[in-house]
């Protein structure tokens, strides 16, 4: 499904895997993200980021990391992402859906270490409550703020600090 203007798929795949294995793809993504943030009048390093996960159904075949998310009633995997306040991806981890949010969130948070010097706060949902808040503070010096949905209103409302990560999931799902 490569566009006709590209070389044959074997050559494209060769260079993609070579660049991926050498870390070139990660460097390109970081440079692009920094340019987008600068163009928007923001600092290259975000001081606030958001973390969330999404359960994804998978077939019974393929891959070892599968599980059952009893909260979402989904058999498959969980995509855990961290975004900046513009919704740009900073870190991604995929794991089995049966692993609780508070257990794997640390893995994706650890990927931020040493990359964003101005990082101060991480916005998260209620699934990250508990000892993860203290562990994040002591290990990295970052505040893990739990931002909960308001149950006082029956109307839809945007959840402050977390709506950008939800929008990023929508972008990923749509493309």
PLY file of the C-alpha trace (Angstrom):
ply
format ascii 1.0
element vertex 175
property float x
property float y
property float z
element edge 174
property int vertex1
property int vertex2
end_header
0.00 0.00 0.00
2.94 2.33 -0.59
2.13 5.22 -2.97
3.30 4.78 -6.56
5.83 7.62 -6.32
7.87 5.58 -3.77
10.50 2.99 -4.74
9.58 -0.70 -4.40
8.46 -1.81 -0.95
11.62 -3.83 -0.26
13.86 -0.79 -0.58
11.52 1.38 1.50
11.34 -1.31 4.19
15.14 -1.71 4.20
15.74 1.99 4.86
12.90 2.27 7.37
14.22 -0.63 9.48
17.79 0.63 9.21
16.79 4.13 10.34
14.51 2.76 13.06
17.26 0.52 14.46
19.81 3.36 14.40
17.49 5.80 16.17
17.20 8.10 13.15
13.38 7.97 13.13
13.26 9.05 16.79
15.64 11.95 16.10
13.57 13.09 13.11
10.37 12.99 15.18
12.00 14.98 17.99
13.30 17.63 15.56
9.88 17.94 13.91
8.14 18.23 17.29
10.58 20.93 18.41
10.03 22.89 15.18
6.24 22.67 15.53
6.43 23.90 19.13
8.75 26.80 18.18
6.49 27.79 15.28
3.56 27.89 17.72
5.56 30.27 19.96
6.26 27.68 22.64
9.42 26.45 24.31
10.91 23.23 22.87
10.53 21.52 26.25
7.04 21.33 27.69
6.60 21.89 31.42
3.27 20.03 31.48
2.54 16.69 29.80
-0.45 14.33 29.85
-0.55 10.55 30.12
-3.38 8.16 29.30
-4.05 4.71 27.89
-6.45 3.17 25.42
-7.47 -0.48 25.25
-7.37 -1.93 21.75
-9.04 -5.15 20.66
-6.77 -7.63 18.90
-7.28 -10.94 17.20
-6.45 -14.13 19.01
-3.47 -14.69 16.72
-0.31 -12.64 16.67
1.85 -11.29 19.41
2.49 -12.41 22.94
1.45 -9.30 24.82
-2.30 -9.75 25.00
-4.62 -9.68 27.97
-8.13 -8.89 29.13
-8.96 -5.40 30.40
-11.83 -6.13 32.79
-12.67 -2.42 33.17
-13.24 -1.93 29.45
-14.24 -5.56 28.74
-11.62 -5.67 25.98
-9.29 -8.51 25.04
-6.08 -7.26 23.48
-3.47 -4.62 24.15
-3.20 -1.23 25.79
-1.63 1.76 24.10
-0.16 4.14 26.68
0.97 7.56 25.49
2.39 10.79 26.86
1.71 14.01 24.95
2.67 17.63 25.39
0.02 20.34 25.75
-0.30 20.55 21.96
-1.11 16.84 21.70
2.25 15.91 20.16
3.55 12.46 21.12
6.45 12.31 23.55
6.46 8.64 24.53
4.55 5.47 23.60
4.40 2.02 25.21
2.24 -0.93 24.13
1.54 -3.71 26.63
-1.03 -6.37 27.48
-4.47 -4.97 28.30
-4.69 -6.85 31.61
-1.88 -4.85 33.25
-3.29 -2.12 35.50
-2.64 1.54 34.65
-0.74 2.26 37.85
1.69 -0.61 37.14
2.73 0.30 33.56
2.42 4.07 33.68
5.85 4.16 35.31
7.40 2.53 32.20
6.18 5.26 29.87
6.97 8.05 32.37
10.53 6.70 32.62
10.97 7.26 28.87
10.76 11.03 29.53
13.79 11.06 31.84
16.58 13.30 30.58
14.66 14.46 27.50
12.63 17.43 28.75
14.53 19.71 31.09
11.56 22.00 31.85
9.14 19.18 32.71
7.44 19.80 36.06
3.99 18.22 35.97
2.21 15.21 34.47
-1.59 15.19 34.20
-3.16 11.73 34.57
-6.53 10.07 35.11
-7.72 8.25 38.23
-6.14 4.97 37.08
-2.73 6.36 38.05
-3.66 7.05 41.69
-1.77 5.48 44.53
1.93 4.98 45.05
2.74 6.00 41.44
2.23 9.63 42.48
4.89 9.40 45.17
7.21 7.19 43.08
7.15 9.71 40.22
7.97 12.55 42.63
10.85 10.75 44.36
12.35 9.14 41.23
12.08 12.01 38.75
11.05 15.08 40.78
7.87 15.54 38.72
4.38 16.15 40.10
1.83 13.56 38.97
-1.48 15.40 39.19
-4.59 13.24 39.08
-7.27 15.08 37.11
-10.70 13.52 37.65
-13.94 13.90 35.72
-16.69 15.87 37.43
-19.71 13.72 38.22
-21.90 16.70 39.20
-23.09 17.33 35.65
-24.76 14.93 33.23
-23.54 17.03 30.28
-20.32 16.45 28.38
-17.46 18.57 29.68
-13.84 18.91 28.72
-11.48 17.56 31.35
-8.86 20.23 32.06
-5.27 19.17 31.23
-6.36 15.77 29.87
-8.38 16.62 26.78
-5.25 16.93 24.60
-4.22 13.32 25.17
-7.76 12.18 24.31
-7.59 14.22 21.11
-4.27 12.55 20.23
-5.95 9.15 20.57
-8.64 10.38 18.18
-5.94 11.48 15.70
-4.19 8.09 15.92
-7.48 6.21 15.54
-8.51 8.26 12.50
-5.25 7.76 10.59
0 1
1 2
2 3
3 4
4 5
5 6
6 7
7 8
8 9
9 10
10 11
11 12
12 13
13 14
14 15
15 16
16 17
17 18
18 19
19 20
20 21
21 22
22 23
23 24
24 25
25 26
26 27
27 28
28 29
29 30
30 31
31 32
32 33
33 34
34 35
35 36
36 37
37 38
38 39
39 40
40 41
41 42
42 43
43 44
44 45
45 46
46 47
47 48
48 49
49 50
50 51
51 52
52 53
53 54
54 55
55 56
56 57
57 58
58 59
59 60
60 61
61 62
62 63
63 64
64 65
65 66
66 67
67 68
68 69
69 70
70 71
71 72
72 73
73 74
74 75
75 76
76 77
77 78
78 79
79 80
80 81
81 82
82 83
83 84
84 85
85 86
86 87
87 88
88 89
89 90
90 91
91 92
92 93
93 94
94 95
95 96
96 97
97 98
98 99
99 100
100 101
101 102
102 103
103 104
104 105
105 106
106 107
107 108
108 109
109 110
110 111
111 112
112 113
113 114
114 115
115 116
116 117
117 118
118 119
119 120
120 121
121 122
122 123
123 124
124 125
125 126
126 127
127 128
128 129
129 130
130 131
131 132
132 133
133 134
134 135
135 136
136 137
137 138
138 139
139 140
140 141
141 142
142 143
143 144
144 145
145 146
146 147
147 148
148 149
149 150
150 151
151 152
152 153
153 154
154 155
155 156
156 157
157 158
158 159
159 160
160 161
161 162
162 163
163 164
164 165
165 166
166 167
167 168
168 169
169 170
170 171
171 172
172 173
173 174
